[in-house]
């Protein structure tokens, strides 16, 4: 019974991971629309936090953006960016505090995004910028 229940738990976790995985970049670009894509493609953003798969998709869509994973120390200067986007649903309190300090010293806006999917994140950022 122990091994059977453990196997079901692994199946359940795998299903959750598959459901949580973002779609391919081409699908995201189609869903956000060309106007939103063009608006964001012209921006220099730093993205703090976010699920690894979400960051991967955003990185493929916007290779000029800089990304910091959860609990990764913000090391770059923020003076040459248009904004810092904090993906609040998947980041640490430490990341948020580091981002807040960095934007304050660089006089750059901090955008807090409370969505996790790449499409929702892009749509929210386009409205904020």
N, C-alpha and C positions, 0 to 999 in steps of 0.2 A: 504494500500500500504506500509506503514511504516513497519508493522510486516512481511509482505511477503518479502520485500527486506532484512530485517534483517535475516529472516530465510535462504534466499539464501546465505547471507554473512557467516552465520554459517556453511552451507554446504560446501561452497568454502574453508573456513579455515580448516575444518575437512579433506577435500580432500588433501589440501597442507600438513597437518600434516602426513597423511597416506603416501603420496609420499615421504616425508622427512624422515620417519622412516627407520632406517637401517634394513637389513635382520637379520635373526637369526644367532647366532655365528657359527653354523655348516656350514651354507652357506658361511660365510666370510672365514672360514678356508679353505674350498674347493677352493674358488676363489683366495685366495692369494697363495695357493700351500704349500706343506709340507716344501719345502726348506726355503721359507720366514718365515713360522711359526716357524720352528726350530731355525732360526737365531734370531728372535725376542724373543722367549721364553727364551733364555739364557741370555737376557739383563736385566739390572736393570734400568728401565726408570721411569721418572716422566713425566706425561702428564698434560699439563696446557691448560685449555679451552676445547672447543669442545661441541657439542650439548649433552644434557643429555642422549639421546638414543645412541649416538655414544660412549660416555664414558661407558655406561652400557654394550654394546657389547664388547668393548675392555677389560673391567674389567673381563668379563666372559672368554674371550680368554686368557688373561694374568693377572691372579690374583696377581702375584708378583709385578706388576707395581703399582706406586702410582699416584693418580688422584687428580687434583684440578679443581673444577668447575669454571665457569666464575665468576670473581670478588671475588673468595675465596682467602684469604691471604695465600701465600706460607709460611708455618710455619716450615716444616721439614728442616733439614740440607741436603744439596745436595752433601755432600762429599762421600757418599756411593752409588752413582749412576753412571751409564755409560754415561747417557746423559739426558738432559731435552728437551722434545718435546713440542713445542708450536703450538697448532692448531690455526693458525692465522685467519682462516675464522670465528671462533666463539669464540672470547675471547675479553677481554677489553685491552685498552692501558695500564692500570694500571698493569694487569697481565703480559704483555710483559715486562714492566719495572722491575717488581719484579723478573721475571725469569732471565732477563739480569743481574741484580745485584747478584742474587744467584749463577749463573754459573760462574760469574767473580770471586767471592770470593772463590768458591770451585774448580776453574780451571777444569770445566766440560763443554763439548760441548753443545751448544744450537742448536737444530734442529728446524727450522721453517718449518712447513708443511702447505701448502696452499690448502689442500684438506679437504673435510668434511666427506665423507663416510668412514666407517671403512676399506673397502678393499683398497681404494686408499691411505689411511693413512698408512696402514701396508706396502704396496708396496713401498711407498716413504721412510719410515723409514728404511726399509731393504737396500735400495740403499745408504742411507746416513751413515749407520753404518758399 
